[in-house]
């Protein structure tokens, strides 16, 4: 029993000794600093002030190329085709012979008419001489006045016969010339449609081939009624009326499928004086140099022509513009780096930039990158940058743009 009491007493002392460090640890924990919420730093966004520079407003359309001239080559006289004097698809010069039709019959007709002219001239010479002799005898009363008048009539008839014979000779020479089918202008000739030895011109002109002039080249396009009225309003602001002639000072640019921008430069050549009531469109035509033959007739092209120019346009990144039920908007960083939303009116696009017509001032810092991390009322860490580093497309450069509407008088 005594040993059992000693063990109990020893256990109590052991428990008291182990409780001291446990309490000390508990007190140490309670006496430390309290945990507190630390907010994350504001997100970083890139901002830039709008860019101010001259911007040309373009009207963008679609059109088709067309040959400057296209003529069917035909046989205008009857006969057998004797020669084809070009290679299909060859480039030829004006006046170059392309086809030949048998000439024997027409050469004989020319010779016959030349003989008729010579005969009539000899007859006229004799009649004039005889009339002169009879007129002299009549004045001396050795011949009657009636005889002199008769020979005068014969001389006049001979002169008329000569004129008739010369006209027939001229007609025969024309028909002889038709036996040579010549190029009416410089161009490219299509494949021949009739072979050598075929009889042509039997029941009328026979089509032999087509010659096409591709330098310069036309581009036809149409403008809708709203576009026409818009152009009229822009021109009226500068006191200029819409015109359909003397348009060579109005530049036009085109681009083919697969080409970047509008690399081909030309100018307006014609505009229809009336709107087609059936389609509500107006047909216009532009003229382009095509010395290198890069453009072919019948191609689909993208067309643009300047209609106005703003000297101090305000531009910002196109991808920084959002849309909502209120319309287009941009996010700007205001005082204390707080994001604000401004509703804006957008204009034409210029490369990677877009014109802002209203709702934005030149001193605003627009969020251009990190838009997804910025929302109205949030605080951000703006990283300022220069918007001028974003270059427009070369084809939209103001240096290559057209004169203002006010200069197109």
C-alpha positions as CSV (number, residue, x, y, z in Angstrom):
1,X,0.0,0.0,0.0
2,X,2.8,2.4,0.8
3,X,4.4,1.8,-2.6
4,X,1.1,2.4,-4.3
5,X,0.7,5.8,-2.6
6,X,4.2,6.8,-3.7
7,X,3.5,6.0,-7.3
8,X,0.3,8.1,-7.2
9,X,2.2,11.0,-5.6
10,X,4.9,10.8,-8.3
11,X,2.3,10.9,-11.1
12,X,0.7,14.0,-9.7
13,X,4.1,15.8,-9.6
14,X,4.8,14.7,-13.1
15,X,1.5,16.1,-14.4
16,X,2.1,19.4,-12.6
17,X,5.5,19.7,-14.2
18,X,4.3,19.1,-17.7
19,X,1.5,21.6,-17.4
20,X,3.9,24.5,-16.9
21,X,5.5,24.5,-20.4
22,X,2.0,23.9,-22.1
23,X,0.6,27.0,-20.4
24,X,3.7,29.0,-21.4
25,X,3.2,28.0,-25.0
26,X,-0.5,29.0,-24.9
27,X,0.3,32.4,-23.4
28,X,3.0,33.0,-25.9
29,X,0.6,32.3,-28.7
30,X,-2.1,34.6,-27.4
31,X,0.4,37.5,-26.9
32,X,1.5,37.6,-30.7
33,X,0.2,40.0,-33.6
34,X,-3.3,39.6,-35.0
35,X,-3.9,38.3,-38.6
36,X,-5.2,41.1,-41.1
37,X,-6.4,41.1,-44.8
38,X,-4.0,42.7,-47.2
39,X,-5.7,43.7,-50.5
40,X,-3.8,42.7,-53.8
41,X,-2.1,45.4,-55.8
42,X,-4.1,47.1,-58.5
43,X,-3.7,45.4,-61.9
44,X,-1.4,46.9,-64.4
45,X,-2.8,48.2,-67.7
46,X,-1.3,50.1,-70.6
47,X,-2.7,53.5,-71.4
48,X,-2.0,56.0,-74.1
49,X,-3.4,59.4,-75.1
50,X,-5.3,59.6,-78.5
51,X,-3.2,60.5,-81.5
52,X,-3.9,63.6,-83.5
53,X,-3.1,63.8,-87.2
54,X,-4.7,64.4,-90.7
55,X,-6.9,61.5,-91.8
56,X,-8.5,60.9,-95.2
57,X,-11.9,59.4,-95.3
58,X,-12.3,56.8,-98.1
59,X,-15.3,55.3,-99.8
60,X,-14.7,51.6,-100.2
61,X,-16.5,49.8,-103.0
62,X,-16.1,46.8,-105.3
63,X,-15.7,46.8,-109.0
64,X,-14.5,45.0,-112.1
65,X,-11.7,45.7,-114.6
66,X,-12.6,46.2,-118.3
67,X,-10.6,46.6,-121.5
68,X,-9.9,50.1,-122.6
69,X,-11.0,49.0,-126.1
70,X,-12.3,45.7,-127.5
71,X,-13.0,45.2,-131.2
72,X,-14.1,42.2,-133.2
73,X,-11.9,41.7,-136.3
74,X,-14.2,40.8,-139.3
75,X,-13.9,40.0,-143.0
76,X,-15.9,42.6,-144.8
77,X,-15.5,41.2,-148.3
78,X,-16.2,37.8,-149.7
79,X,-13.4,35.4,-150.5
80,X,-11.2,32.7,-149.2
81,X,-9.0,33.3,-146.2
82,X,-5.4,33.2,-147.5
83,X,-3.3,33.9,-144.4
84,X,-3.2,34.3,-140.7
85,X,-0.4,36.7,-140.0
86,X,-0.1,36.6,-136.2
87,X,0.3,34.2,-133.3
88,X,-2.7,33.6,-131.2
89,X,-2.5,35.8,-128.1
90,X,0.3,38.0,-129.5
91,X,0.7,41.7,-128.8
92,X,0.4,43.6,-132.1
93,X,0.8,47.2,-133.2
94,X,-1.7,49.5,-134.9
95,X,-1.8,48.9,-138.7
96,X,-0.2,45.4,-138.5
97,X,-1.8,42.9,-140.9
98,X,-3.5,40.1,-139.0
99,X,-5.5,38.3,-141.8
100,X,-5.5,38.1,-145.5
101,X,-8.4,37.5,-147.9
102,X,-7.8,36.6,-151.6
103,X,-7.1,39.7,-153.6
104,X,-7.3,38.7,-157.3
105,X,-10.9,39.6,-158.0
106,X,-10.6,42.9,-156.1
107,X,-7.3,43.8,-157.8
108,X,-8.9,43.1,-161.2
109,X,-11.8,45.5,-160.3
110,X,-9.3,48.2,-159.4
111,X,-7.5,47.7,-162.7
112,X,-10.7,47.8,-164.6
113,X,-11.8,51.1,-163.0
114,X,-8.4,52.6,-163.6
115,X,-8.8,51.8,-167.3
116,X,-12.3,53.4,-167.3
117,X,-11.0,56.5,-165.7
118,X,-8.2,56.8,-168.4
119,X,-10.8,56.2,-171.2
120,X,-13.1,58.9,-169.8
121,X,-10.3,61.4,-169.4
122,X,-9.3,60.8,-173.1
123,X,-12.9,61.3,-174.2
124,X,-13.1,64.5,-172.1
125,X,-10.0,65.9,-173.7
126,X,-11.3,65.3,-177.2
127,X,-14.7,66.8,-176.4
128,X,-13.2,69.9,-174.9
129,X,-10.9,70.4,-177.9
130,X,-13.8,69.9,-180.4
131,X,-16.0,72.3,-178.4
132,X,-13.3,74.9,-178.5
133,X,-13.0,74.5,-182.3
134,X,-16.8,74.7,-182.8
135,X,-17.1,77.7,-180.6
136,X,-14.5,79.5,-182.7
137,X,-16.2,78.6,-186.0
138,X,-19.6,79.8,-184.6
139,X,-18.2,83.2,-183.7
140,X,-17.0,83.5,-187.4
141,X,-20.4,82.2,-188.6
142,X,-18.8,79.1,-190.1
143,X,-20.8,76.8,-187.7
144,X,-24.1,77.1,-186.0
145,X,-24.5,77.9,-182.3
146,X,-26.4,74.6,-181.9
147,X,-23.3,72.6,-182.9
148,X,-21.1,74.4,-180.5
149,X,-23.6,73.9,-177.7
150,X,-23.8,70.2,-178.5
151,X,-20.0,69.8,-178.1
152,X,-20.1,71.8,-174.9
153,X,-22.6,69.3,-173.5
154,X,-20.4,66.4,-174.6
155,X,-17.4,67.9,-172.8
156,X,-19.5,68.4,-169.6
157,X,-20.8,64.8,-169.9
158,X,-17.2,63.5,-170.1
159,X,-16.2,65.4,-167.0
160,X,-19.1,63.8,-165.1
161,X,-18.1,60.3,-166.5
162,X,-14.6,60.9,-165.1
163,X,-16.0,61.7,-161.6
164,X,-18.2,58.6,-161.7
165,X,-15.3,56.4,-162.9
166,X,-13.0,57.8,-160.1
167,X,-15.7,57.1,-157.5
168,X,-16.0,53.5,-158.8
169,X,-12.2,53.2,-158.7
170,X,-12.1,54.5,-155.1
171,X,-14.8,51.9,-154.1
172,X,-12.8,49.2,-155.7
173,X,-9.6,50.3,-153.9
174,X,-11.5,50.2,-150.6
175,X,-12.7,46.7,-151.2
176,X,-9.2,45.7,-152.2
177,X,-8.0,47.2,-148.9
178,X,-10.6,45.1,-147.0
179,X,-8.7,42.0,-148.1
180,X,-6.1,42.9,-145.5
181,X,-7.5,42.8,-142.0
182,X,-5.3,45.3,-140.0
183,X,-5.0,46.0,-136.2
184,X,-7.0,49.2,-135.4
185,X,-4.9,49.9,-132.4
186,X,-2.1,48.4,-130.2
187,X,-3.4,45.4,-128.3
188,X,-3.5,41.7,-127.8
189,X,-5.4,39.5,-130.3
190,X,-7.3,36.4,-129.3
191,X,-7.2,33.1,-131.0
192,X,-8.3,32.9,-134.6
193,X,-11.9,31.7,-135.2
194,X,-11.6,30.8,-138.9
195,X,-8.9,28.7,-140.6
196,X,-7.0,29.4,-143.8
197,X,-9.0,28.3,-146.8
198,X,-12.4,29.0,-145.3
199,X,-14.8,31.1,-147.3
200,X,-15.6,34.3,-145.4
201,X,-17.9,37.3,-145.9
202,X,-20.5,35.3,-147.9
203,X,-23.7,36.5,-146.1
204,X,-22.1,39.4,-144.2
205,X,-19.1,40.2,-142.1
206,X,-17.4,37.1,-140.7
207,X,-15.8,37.4,-137.2
208,X,-12.2,36.3,-137.4
209,X,-10.9,37.2,-133.9
210,X,-11.0,39.9,-131.2
211,X,-8.3,42.5,-130.4
212,X,-8.2,43.9,-126.9
213,X,-6.4,47.0,-125.6
214,X,-5.4,46.6,-121.9
215,X,-3.1,49.7,-121.5
216,X,-4.6,51.8,-120.1
217,X,-7.4,49.8,-118.3
218,X,-10.8,50.7,-117.1
219,X,-12.4,49.8,-113.7
220,X,-16.1,50.1,-113.4
221,X,-17.9,50.3,-110.0
222,X,-21.3,51.5,-108.7
223,X,-22.3,53.8,-105.9
224,X,-25.5,53.4,-104.0
225,X,-28.0,56.2,-103.5
226,X,-27.0,56.8,-99.8
227,X,-23.3,56.9,-100.7
228,X,-24.1,59.5,-103.4
229,X,-26.0,61.7,-101.0
230,X,-23.2,61.4,-98.4
231,X,-20.7,62.5,-101.0
232,X,-22.9,65.4,-101.9
233,X,-23.1,66.5,-98.3
234,X,-19.4,66.3,-97.8
235,X,-18.7,68.3,-100.9
236,X,-21.4,70.9,-100.0
237,X,-19.5,71.6,-96.7
238,X,-16.6,72.9,-98.9
239,X,-18.9,74.6,-101.4
240,X,-18.3,72.1,-104.2
241,X,-21.0,70.5,-106.3
242,X,-21.0,66.8,-107.4
243,X,-19.7,66.6,-111.0
244,X,-19.6,63.9,-113.6
245,X,-16.9,65.3,-115.9
246,X,-13.3,66.5,-115.6
247,X,-12.6,64.0,-112.9
248,X,-8.9,63.3,-113.5
249,X,-7.9,65.0,-110.3
250,X,-9.9,62.5,-108.2
251,X,-7.6,59.6,-107.2
252,X,-8.8,56.0,-107.2
253,X,-7.0,53.0,-105.7
254,X,-7.7,49.3,-106.3
255,X,-6.5,46.0,-104.9
256,X,-6.8,42.5,-106.3
257,X,-7.8,39.4,-104.3
258,X,-4.8,38.3,-102.2
259,X,-3.1,41.7,-102.4
260,X,-2.5,43.8,-99.3
261,X,-4.1,47.2,-99.3
262,X,-4.6,49.1,-102.6
263,X,-1.3,49.1,-104.5
264,X,-2.7,50.2,-107.9
265,X,-3.2,53.9,-108.4
266,X,-5.4,55.6,-110.9
267,X,-8.0,58.3,-111.3
268,X,-11.6,58.9,-112.0
269,X,-12.5,59.0,-115.7
270,X,-16.3,59.1,-115.9
271,X,-19.5,59.1,-113.8
272,X,-23.0,58.6,-115.1
273,X,-25.1,61.8,-115.0
274,X,-28.1,59.9,-113.7
275,X,-29.0,57.2,-111.1
276,X,-30.4,54.0,-112.4
277,X,-34.0,54.0,-111.0
278,X,-34.2,50.2,-111.3
279,X,-31.1,49.5,-109.1
280,X,-30.7,52.9,-107.3
281,X,-27.0,53.0,-108.2
282,X,-24.8,55.3,-110.2
283,X,-22.1,53.8,-112.5
284,X,-18.6,55.3,-112.3
285,X,-15.3,54.5,-114.1
286,X,-11.7,54.9,-113.3
287,X,-8.6,54.7,-115.5
288,X,-5.4,52.9,-114.6
289,X,-2.0,52.6,-116.3
290,X,-1.2,48.9,-117.1
291,X,2.1,49.0,-118.9
292,X,3.3,45.9,-117.0
293,X,0.1,44.0,-117.9
294,X,-0.5,43.1,-114.2
295,X,-4.2,43.8,-114.6
296,X,-6.5,41.7,-116.8
297,X,-10.0,42.7,-118.0
298,X,-12.8,41.0,-116.1
299,X,-11.1,40.8,-112.6
300,X,-12.9,41.5,-109.4
301,X,-11.2,44.4,-107.5
302,X,-11.6,46.3,-104.2
303,X,-12.0,50.0,-104.9
304,X,-11.5,53.0,-102.7
305,X,-11.6,56.8,-103.4
306,X,-11.2,59.7,-101.0
307,X,-14.4,61.7,-100.2
308,X,-13.2,63.9,-97.3
309,X,-10.2,64.8,-95.2
310,X,-9.9,65.9,-91.5
311,X,-6.8,67.9,-90.6
312,X,-6.8,67.1,-86.9
313,X,-8.5,63.8,-86.4
314,X,-8.5,62.0,-83.0
315,X,-7.5,58.4,-83.2
316,X,-7.1,55.5,-80.8
317,X,-6.5,51.8,-81.0
318,X,-9.4,50.0,-82.7
319,X,-9.2,47.0,-80.3
320,X,-9.5,49.4,-77.3
321,X,-13.1,50.3,-78.3
322,X,-15.9,48.2,-76.8
323,X,-19.6,48.1,-77.5
324,X,-22.6,48.1,-75.2
325,X,-26.3,49.0,-75.3
326,X,-25.3,52.7,-75.1
327,X,-23.1,52.3,-78.2
328,X,-19.3,52.3,-78.6
329,X,-17.1,53.2,-75.6
330,X,-13.6,53.4,-74.3
331,X,-12.1,52.9,-70.9
332,X,-10.0,55.9,-69.6
333,X,-8.0,56.2,-66.4
334,X,-9.0,59.3,-64.5
335,X,-7.9,60.9,-61.2
336,X,-6.5,58.6,-58.6
337,X,-6.0,56.0,-61.3
338,X,-9.7,55.0,-61.3
339,X,-11.2,53.6,-64.5
340,X,-14.0,55.5,-66.2
341,X,-16.1,54.6,-69.2
342,X,-16.7,57.1,-71.9
343,X,-19.3,56.7,-74.7
344,X,-17.8,57.8,-78.0
345,X,-18.8,58.2,-81.6
346,X,-16.5,56.3,-83.9
347,X,-15.5,57.2,-87.5
348,X,-13.5,55.6,-90.2
349,X,-10.7,53.0,-89.6
350,X,-7.1,53.9,-90.4
351,X,-4.9,50.9,-90.2
352,X,-5.0,49.6,-86.6
353,X,-6.5,52.9,-85.4
354,X,-10.0,54.3,-85.6
355,X,-11.1,57.9,-85.7
356,X,-13.1,59.1,-82.6
357,X,-15.5,61.8,-83.8
358,X,-16.8,62.7,-80.3
359,X,-16.8,61.7,-76.6
360,X,-13.0,61.8,-76.1
361,X,-10.5,64.5,-75.5
362,X,-6.8,64.6,-76.5
363,X,-5.7,64.5,-72.8
364,X,-7.6,61.3,-71.9
365,X,-5.5,58.2,-71.1
366,X,-7.2,55.4,-72.9
367,X,-6.7,51.8,-71.8
368,X,-5.2,50.1,-74.8
369,X,-4.0,46.8,-73.3
370,X,-5.3,44.9,-70.4
371,X,-8.9,46.0,-71.0
372,X,-10.1,42.8,-69.5
373,X,-8.5,43.7,-66.2
374,X,-10.1,47.1,-66.1
375,X,-13.7,48.0,-65.4
376,X,-15.5,51.2,-64.4
377,X,-14.8,52.2,-60.8
378,X,-11.8,50.0,-60.4
379,X,-8.4,51.2,-59.5
380,X,-5.5,50.3,-61.7
381,X,-1.8,50.8,-62.1
382,X,-1.5,52.6,-65.5
383,X,1.6,52.0,-67.6
384,X,1.8,55.0,-70.0
385,X,2.9,54.5,-73.6
386,X,3.0,56.4,-76.9
387,X,0.2,55.6,-79.3
388,X,2.4,56.9,-82.2
389,X,4.2,53.6,-82.2
390,X,1.2,52.0,-83.9
391,X,1.7,52.8,-87.5
392,X,-1.2,52.9,-90.0
393,X,-1.3,50.8,-93.2
394,X,0.9,52.2,-95.9
395,X,-2.1,52.6,-98.3
396,X,-3.8,54.8,-95.7
397,X,-0.9,57.1,-95.3
398,X,-2.0,60.8,-95.5
399,X,1.0,61.5,-97.8
400,X,-0.5,59.2,-100.4
401,X,-4.1,60.3,-99.9
402,X,-6.0,62.4,-102.4
403,X,-6.6,66.2,-102.3
404,X,-9.4,67.4,-100.1
405,X,-12.8,67.9,-101.6
406,X,-12.3,71.6,-101.3
407,X,-9.4,71.4,-103.6
408,X,-11.3,69.3,-106.3
409,X,-12.7,72.3,-108.2
